[in-house]
């Protein structure tokens, strides 16, 4: 093997060959001997070797001192391995990883900048349509009200989609941080439901909220609002018009659990495995059901990640197609 590594005829006897001949750079040998003297053995010492025709080669040396019965060093024993291809591959992989990180950072920065530019006009559109609908609804004809509702609904959807994309990018880079304080989950649920009344009324749904008056625990208000709104919106969109949605709470085993039940199209066994995956949107286009099919497929994936950062969890139960569904999410009960 030594002959092959250094380019000699395999049948040639190399006994008596000087060890100096395998070092391309004498300073590497000096460094090696210094470390060997200090540590008595060396593992994975990488250096530039020299083949028969003076070609450079990368070698890995593992060796130790051999001593006589009096403890005096007599010689060195060890192994030499050609690691040229291994090191080249490692360098290539390192360069590729650096390049991939640069591409990923570029994509994240592009997403952030683009999202900011998109959000600003969308929030203005949403704000002004809210004003028109709240203040002038009675003065507008039926068609105009319908057009404004469509603008408002789609502006809301786009704002939520953009925010989900930003948060997903941040989560993938471990930059999604929770600011948790003692808050009233009960108030948040009622407030979020009220803020979605327009969409609920458009779908002609009834929403029954049967929860405790006060549910105090520690959570990030903005992100848990997003979780509840995403699940509520899922129930609204995936329940045919005139549906029934029920919200319940339960405090048990130091956890607060919220359930959102609907009598909508439900989920099959395979769909339940998919919905918390990134872009795990269930495609129902052309299935002949009266549901809203828009969505990025990121919101429920993000909900699961948010709940993990709260040491909580989110899950879904459904008996199958057209048998409704129940989404649950739970938060640890914290008093201080």
ZAZA-374834 format. One record per residue (C-alpha): residue number from 1; residue in three letters; x, y, z negated. Coordinates in steps of 0.5 Angstrom, whole numbers, plus 500, padded with zeros to 3 digits. Each point is the difference from the previous one (the first is absolute). Example, Ala and Ser with C-alpha at 12.3 -4.5 7.8 and 13.67 -1.06 7.14 Angstrom:
<atoms>
ATOM / num / residu / u / v / w
ATOM / 1 / ala / 525 / 491 / 484
ATOM / 2 / ser / 502 / 507 / 502
</atoms>
This chain:
<atoms>
ATOM / num / residu / u / v / w
ATOM / 1 / unk / 500 / 500 / 500
ATOM / 2 / unk / 506 / 505 / 498
ATOM / 3 / unk / 503 / 498 / 507
ATOM / 4 / unk / 493 / 502 / 504
ATOM / 5 / unk / 499 / 506 / 496
ATOM / 6 / unk / 507 / 503 / 502
ATOM / 7 / unk / 500 / 498 / 507
ATOM / 8 / unk / 505 / 494 / 499
ATOM / 9 / unk / 500 / 493 / 503
ATOM / 10 / unk / 496 / 496 / 496
ATOM / 11 / unk / 505 / 495 / 500
ATOM / 12 / unk / 506 / 504 / 498
ATOM / 13 / unk / 503 / 499 / 493
ATOM / 14 / unk / 500 / 507 / 497
ATOM / 15 / unk / 504 / 498 / 494
ATOM / 16 / unk / 505 / 505 / 498
ATOM / 17 / unk / 496 / 506 / 503
ATOM / 18 / unk / 501 / 507 / 496
ATOM / 19 / unk / 494 / 502 / 497
ATOM / 20 / unk / 502 / 507 / 502
ATOM / 21 / unk / 498 / 498 / 508
ATOM / 22 / unk / 493 / 500 / 498
ATOM / 23 / unk / 499 / 507 / 498
ATOM / 24 / unk / 499 / 506 / 505
ATOM / 25 / unk / 501 / 505 / 495
ATOM / 26 / unk / 505 / 499 / 494
ATOM / 27 / unk / 497 / 505 / 496
ATOM / 28 / unk / 494 / 495 / 499
ATOM / 29 / unk / 505 / 495 / 498
ATOM / 30 / unk / 503 / 504 / 495
ATOM / 31 / unk / 493 / 502 / 497
ATOM / 32 / unk / 498 / 492 / 500
ATOM / 33 / unk / 506 / 498 / 496
ATOM / 34 / unk / 499 / 506 / 495
ATOM / 35 / unk / 493 / 498 / 499
ATOM / 36 / unk / 502 / 492 / 500
ATOM / 37 / unk / 505 / 502 / 494
ATOM / 38 / unk / 495 / 504 / 496
ATOM / 39 / unk / 494 / 495 / 501
ATOM / 40 / unk / 504 / 493 / 501
ATOM / 41 / unk / 495 / 499 / 505
ATOM / 42 / unk / 496 / 503 / 506
ATOM / 43 / unk / 493 / 499 / 503
ATOM / 44 / unk / 498 / 503 / 507
ATOM / 45 / unk / 506 / 504 / 501
ATOM / 46 / unk / 499 / 503 / 507
ATOM / 47 / unk / 506 / 502 / 505
ATOM / 48 / unk / 502 / 501 / 507
ATOM / 49 / unk / 504 / 494 / 502
ATOM / 50 / unk / 504 / 499 / 506
ATOM / 51 / unk / 500 / 494 / 505
ATOM / 52 / unk / 505 / 497 / 504
ATOM / 53 / unk / 500 / 505 / 506
ATOM / 54 / unk / 499 / 506 / 495
ATOM / 55 / unk / 493 / 501 / 500
ATOM / 56 / unk / 496 / 502 / 494
ATOM / 57 / unk / 496 / 496 / 496
ATOM / 58 / unk / 495 / 501 / 494
ATOM / 59 / unk / 502 / 495 / 495
ATOM / 60 / unk / 497 / 498 / 493
ATOM / 61 / unk / 505 / 497 / 495
ATOM / 62 / unk / 498 / 497 / 494
ATOM / 63 / unk / 506 / 498 / 495
ATOM / 64 / unk / 504 / 499 / 494
ATOM / 65 / unk / 506 / 499 / 496
ATOM / 66 / unk / 503 / 493 / 499
ATOM / 67 / unk / 505 / 500 / 494
ATOM / 68 / unk / 505 / 495 / 497
ATOM / 69 / unk / 499 / 496 / 493
ATOM / 70 / unk / 504 / 506 / 497
ATOM / 71 / unk / 494 / 505 / 503
ATOM / 72 / unk / 505 / 503 / 505
ATOM / 73 / unk / 497 / 501 / 507
ATOM / 74 / unk / 503 / 496 / 506
ATOM / 75 / unk / 495 / 501 / 506
ATOM / 76 / unk / 493 / 502 / 502
ATOM / 77 / unk / 495 / 496 / 502
ATOM / 78 / unk / 494 / 502 / 504
ATOM / 79 / unk / 495 / 500 / 506
ATOM / 80 / unk / 500 / 504 / 506
ATOM / 81 / unk / 493 / 501 / 504
ATOM / 82 / unk / 499 / 504 / 507
ATOM / 83 / unk / 495 / 505 / 498
ATOM / 84 / unk / 500 / 504 / 506
ATOM / 85 / unk / 494 / 499 / 503
ATOM / 86 / unk / 496 / 500 / 493
ATOM / 87 / unk / 503 / 507 / 499
ATOM / 88 / unk / 498 / 502 / 507
ATOM / 89 / unk / 493 / 498 / 499
ATOM / 90 / unk / 500 / 503 / 493
ATOM / 91 / unk / 502 / 507 / 503
ATOM / 92 / unk / 495 / 499 / 505
ATOM / 93 / unk / 495 / 499 / 496
ATOM / 94 / unk / 502 / 506 / 495
ATOM / 95 / unk / 500 / 504 / 506
ATOM / 96 / unk / 493 / 498 / 502
ATOM / 97 / unk / 497 / 501 / 493
ATOM / 98 / unk / 503 / 507 / 500
ATOM / 99 / unk / 496 / 501 / 507
ATOM / 100 / unk / 494 / 497 / 498
ATOM / 101 / unk / 500 / 504 / 493
ATOM / 102 / unk / 501 / 506 / 505
ATOM / 103 / unk / 494 / 498 / 504
ATOM / 104 / unk / 496 / 499 / 494
ATOM / 105 / unk / 502 / 507 / 497
ATOM / 106 / unk / 498 / 503 / 507
ATOM / 107 / unk / 493 / 497 / 501
ATOM / 108 / unk / 499 / 502 / 492
ATOM / 109 / unk / 502 / 507 / 501
ATOM / 110 / unk / 496 / 500 / 507
ATOM / 111 / unk / 494 / 497 / 497
ATOM / 112 / unk / 500 / 505 / 494
ATOM / 113 / unk / 501 / 506 / 504
ATOM / 114 / unk / 495 / 498 / 505
ATOM / 115 / unk / 495 / 498 / 495
ATOM / 116 / unk / 501 / 507 / 497
ATOM / 117 / unk / 498 / 504 / 506
ATOM / 118 / unk / 494 / 496 / 501
ATOM / 119 / unk / 498 / 500 / 493
ATOM / 120 / unk / 500 / 508 / 500
ATOM / 121 / unk / 495 / 501 / 506
ATOM / 122 / unk / 495 / 494 / 498
ATOM / 123 / unk / 500 / 503 / 493
ATOM / 124 / unk / 497 / 506 / 503
ATOM / 125 / unk / 495 / 497 / 504
ATOM / 126 / unk / 498 / 496 / 494
ATOM / 127 / unk / 499 / 506 / 496
ATOM / 128 / unk / 496 / 504 / 505
ATOM / 129 / unk / 496 / 495 / 502
ATOM / 130 / unk / 498 / 498 / 492
ATOM / 131 / unk / 499 / 508 / 499
ATOM / 132 / unk / 495 / 500 / 506
ATOM / 133 / unk / 496 / 493 / 498
ATOM / 134 / unk / 500 / 503 / 493
ATOM / 135 / unk / 498 / 507 / 501
ATOM / 136 / unk / 496 / 500 / 507
ATOM / 137 / unk / 497 / 493 / 501
ATOM / 138 / unk / 493 / 503 / 499
ATOM / 139 / unk / 501 / 505 / 506
ATOM / 140 / unk / 503 / 495 / 505
ATOM / 141 / unk / 496 / 496 / 504
ATOM / 142 / unk / 500 / 492 / 500
ATOM / 143 / unk / 505 / 499 / 505
ATOM / 144 / unk / 505 / 505 / 498
ATOM / 145 / unk / 500 / 497 / 493
ATOM / 146 / unk / 501 / 493 / 503
ATOM / 147 / unk / 506 / 503 / 504
ATOM / 148 / unk / 503 / 503 / 493
ATOM / 149 / unk / 499 / 494 / 497
ATOM / 150 / unk / 504 / 496 / 505
ATOM / 151 / unk / 506 / 505 / 500
ATOM / 152 / unk / 500 / 500 / 492
ATOM / 153 / unk / 500 / 492 / 500
ATOM / 154 / unk / 505 / 499 / 505
ATOM / 155 / unk / 505 / 506 / 497
ATOM / 156 / unk / 499 / 496 / 493
ATOM / 157 / unk / 502 / 494 / 503
ATOM / 158 / unk / 506 / 503 / 504
ATOM / 159 / unk / 503 / 503 / 493
ATOM / 160 / unk / 499 / 494 / 497
ATOM / 161 / unk / 504 / 496 / 505
ATOM / 162 / unk / 505 / 505 / 500
ATOM / 163 / unk / 501 / 500 / 493
ATOM / 164 / unk / 500 / 492 / 500
ATOM / 165 / unk / 505 / 500 / 505
ATOM / 166 / unk / 505 / 505 / 496
ATOM / 167 / unk / 499 / 496 / 494
ATOM / 168 / unk / 501 / 493 / 503
ATOM / 169 / unk / 507 / 503 / 503
ATOM / 170 / unk / 502 / 502 / 493
ATOM / 171 / unk / 498 / 494 / 497
ATOM / 172 / unk / 504 / 496 / 505
ATOM / 173 / unk / 506 / 504 / 498
ATOM / 174 / unk / 498 / 500 / 492
ATOM / 175 / unk / 499 / 507 / 500
ATOM / 176 / unk / 492 / 499 / 498
ATOM / 177 / unk / 500 / 503 / 493
ATOM / 178 / unk / 494 / 500 / 495
ATOM / 179 / unk / 499 / 506 / 495
ATOM / 180 / unk / 496 / 496 / 495
ATOM / 181 / unk / 496 / 504 / 494
ATOM / 182 / unk / 494 / 498 / 496
ATOM / 183 / unk / 494 / 501 / 504
ATOM / 184 / unk / 493 / 499 / 500
ATOM / 185 / unk / 499 / 494 / 506
ATOM / 186 / unk / 492 / 501 / 499
ATOM / 187 / unk / 500 / 507 / 502
ATOM / 188 / unk / 505 / 499 / 506
ATOM / 189 / unk / 495 / 495 / 502
ATOM / 190 / unk / 494 / 504 / 500
ATOM / 191 / unk / 503 / 506 / 503
ATOM / 192 / unk / 503 / 496 / 506
ATOM / 193 / unk / 493 / 497 / 501
ATOM / 194 / unk / 497 / 507 / 500
ATOM / 195 / unk / 505 / 502 / 505
ATOM / 196 / unk / 499 / 495 / 505
ATOM / 197 / unk / 492 / 501 / 499
ATOM / 198 / unk / 500 / 503 / 507
ATOM / 199 / unk / 503 / 493 / 503
ATOM / 200 / unk / 495 / 496 / 496
ATOM / 201 / unk / 494 / 504 / 502
ATOM / 202 / unk / 502 / 499 / 507
ATOM / 203 / unk / 500 / 493 / 499
ATOM / 204 / unk / 493 / 500 / 496
ATOM / 205 / unk / 504 / 496 / 495
ATOM / 206 / unk / 498 / 500 / 492
ATOM / 207 / unk / 505 / 500 / 495
ATOM / 208 / unk / 499 / 498 / 493
ATOM / 209 / unk / 505 / 502 / 495
ATOM / 210 / unk / 500 / 496 / 494
ATOM / 211 / unk / 506 / 501 / 496
ATOM / 212 / unk / 502 / 502 / 493
ATOM / 213 / unk / 500 / 508 / 499
ATOM / 214 / unk / 507 / 500 / 498
ATOM / 215 / unk / 506 / 496 / 502
ATOM / 216 / unk / 506 / 503 / 498
ATOM / 217 / unk / 507 / 497 / 502
ATOM / 218 / unk / 506 / 502 / 503
ATOM / 219 / unk / 501 / 501 / 508
ATOM / 220 / unk / 502 / 504 / 505
ATOM / 221 / unk / 493 / 504 / 502
ATOM / 222 / unk / 502 / 501 / 507
ATOM / 223 / unk / 502 / 493 / 502
ATOM / 224 / unk / 494 / 497 / 496
ATOM / 225 / unk / 495 / 504 / 503
ATOM / 226 / unk / 503 / 498 / 507
ATOM / 227 / unk / 499 / 493 / 498
ATOM / 228 / unk / 493 / 501 / 498
ATOM / 229 / unk / 498 / 504 / 506
ATOM / 230 / unk / 503 / 495 / 504
ATOM / 231 / unk / 496 / 494 / 497
ATOM / 232 / unk / 494 / 504 / 500
ATOM / 233 / unk / 501 / 502 / 507
ATOM / 234 / unk / 501 / 493 / 502
ATOM / 235 / unk / 493 / 498 / 497
ATOM / 236 / unk / 497 / 506 / 504
ATOM / 237 / unk / 503 / 499 / 506
ATOM / 238 / unk / 499 / 492 / 500
ATOM / 239 / unk / 493 / 500 / 498
ATOM / 240 / unk / 494 / 501 / 505
ATOM / 241 / unk / 496 / 506 / 499
ATOM / 242 / unk / 495 / 500 / 494
ATOM / 243 / unk / 505 / 496 / 496
ATOM / 244 / unk / 501 / 499 / 493
ATOM / 245 / unk / 506 / 502 / 496
ATOM / 246 / unk / 501 / 498 / 493
ATOM / 247 / unk / 506 / 503 / 495
ATOM / 248 / unk / 501 / 496 / 494
ATOM / 249 / unk / 506 / 501 / 494
ATOM / 250 / unk / 502 / 495 / 495
ATOM / 251 / unk / 505 / 500 / 494
ATOM / 252 / unk / 503 / 494 / 498
ATOM / 253 / unk / 507 / 497 / 498
ATOM / 254 / unk / 503 / 507 / 500
ATOM / 255 / unk / 498 / 501 / 507
ATOM / 256 / unk / 495 / 505 / 504
ATOM / 257 / unk / 497 / 496 / 506
ATOM / 258 / unk / 496 / 504 / 505
ATOM / 259 / unk / 496 / 496 / 505
ATOM / 260 / unk / 497 / 503 / 506
ATOM / 261 / unk / 494 / 495 / 503
ATOM / 262 / unk / 497 / 501 / 507
ATOM / 263 / unk / 495 / 496 / 504
ATOM / 264 / unk / 504 / 501 / 506
ATOM / 265 / unk / 503 / 495 / 505
ATOM / 266 / unk / 505 / 497 / 495
ATOM / 267 / unk / 506 / 497 / 502
ATOM / 268 / unk / 502 / 493 / 502
ATOM / 269 / unk / 505 / 496 / 497
ATOM / 270 / unk / 505 / 502 / 505
ATOM / 271 / unk / 499 / 507 / 500
ATOM / 272 / unk / 501 / 500 / 492
ATOM / 273 / unk / 507 / 498 / 501
ATOM / 274 / unk / 501 / 506 / 505
ATOM / 275 / unk / 497 / 506 / 497
ATOM / 276 / unk / 505 / 502 / 496
ATOM / 277 / unk / 506 / 499 / 505
ATOM / 278 / unk / 502 / 506 / 503
ATOM / 279 / unk / 496 / 501 / 507
ATOM / 280 / unk / 496 / 495 / 497
ATOM / 281 / unk / 493 / 503 / 503
ATOM / 282 / unk / 495 / 495 / 501
ATOM / 283 / unk / 498 / 501 / 508
ATOM / 284 / unk / 492 / 500 / 500
ATOM / 285 / unk / 499 / 504 / 507
ATOM / 286 / unk / 495 / 497 / 504
ATOM / 287 / unk / 498 / 495 / 495
ATOM / 288 / unk / 492 / 503 / 500
ATOM / 289 / unk / 501 / 503 / 493
ATOM / 290 / unk / 498 / 507 / 498
ATOM / 291 / unk / 506 / 502 / 496
ATOM / 292 / unk / 506 / 505 / 501
ATOM / 293 / unk / 506 / 497 / 503
ATOM / 294 / unk / 505 / 505 / 500
ATOM / 295 / unk / 506 / 500 / 495
ATOM / 296 / unk / 507 / 499 / 500
ATOM / 297 / unk / 501 / 494 / 496
ATOM / 298 / unk / 504 / 503 / 495
ATOM / 299 / unk / 496 / 502 / 495
ATOM / 300 / unk / 499 / 494 / 496
ATOM / 301 / unk / 507 / 498 / 501
ATOM / 302 / unk / 502 / 506 / 497
ATOM / 303 / unk / 494 / 499 / 494
ATOM / 304 / unk / 504 / 494 / 498
ATOM / 305 / unk / 507 / 503 / 500
ATOM / 306 / unk / 497 / 506 / 496
ATOM / 307 / unk / 497 / 495 / 495
ATOM / 308 / unk / 506 / 496 / 499
ATOM / 309 / unk / 504 / 507 / 498
ATOM / 310 / unk / 494 / 500 / 495
ATOM / 311 / unk / 501 / 493 / 497
ATOM / 312 / unk / 493 / 499 / 503
ATOM / 313 / unk / 497 / 496 / 506
ATOM / 314 / unk / 495 / 500 / 505
ATOM / 315 / unk / 496 / 494 / 503
ATOM / 316 / unk / 494 / 498 / 504
ATOM / 317 / unk / 495 / 495 / 500
ATOM / 318 / unk / 495 / 498 / 505
ATOM / 319 / unk / 496 / 494 / 501
ATOM / 320 / unk / 500 / 501 / 508
ATOM / 321 / unk / 498 / 503 / 506
ATOM / 322 / unk / 494 / 505 / 499
ATOM / 323 / unk / 500 / 498 / 492
ATOM / 324 / unk / 503 / 507 / 498
ATOM / 325 / unk / 506 / 501 / 496
ATOM / 326 / unk / 503 / 502 / 493
ATOM / 327 / unk / 506 / 504 / 499
ATOM / 328 / unk / 503 / 500 / 493
ATOM / 329 / unk / 506 / 504 / 498
ATOM / 330 / unk / 503 / 500 / 493
ATOM / 331 / unk / 504 / 505 / 496
ATOM / 332 / unk / 504 / 498 / 493
ATOM / 333 / unk / 496 / 503 / 494
ATOM / 334 / unk / 505 / 506 / 497
ATOM / 335 / unk / 498 / 504 / 495
ATOM / 336 / unk / 507 / 504 / 499
</atoms>
